[in-house]
Each structure stands twice: as C-alpha cells, then as structure tokens.
Amino acid sequence: MRKLGFENWGKYAFEFLSIFIAVVSAFALENWGQERRDRKLLPLF
C-alpha cells in the first residue's frame, strides 16, 4: 500500500489553487453579469 506523503505537495497545491481560482472566477463573473442585468433593468437617474 502506498503512503500519502509530502513528495507530491506541489501537484496537490497546483490542483487546489487551480480549482480555487476557477470557483472564485465563476462567482465573480456571475456577480458581474448580475450587476449588468440590474443596471439595464433599473437605470439610475
């Protein structure tokens, strides 16, 4: 059986970072799109 060690920490860190960036980007894009839709529907005078 293989032990989970720290020999592949770079690979795990890269995977975690890429998933984190993807999720944060998705939330940011959704928020940006919602803001644009809100501005189109309710213009400020």
DAURBEL-V298021 format. One record per pair of residues at least 12 apart in sequence whose ideal C-beta (glycine too) atoms are under 10 Angstrom apart, sorted by the first residue. I is the first residue (numbers start at 0). GAP is how many residues later the second one is. If there is no record, write none. Layout:
i->I gap->GAP
i->I gap->GAP
//
This chain:
none
//
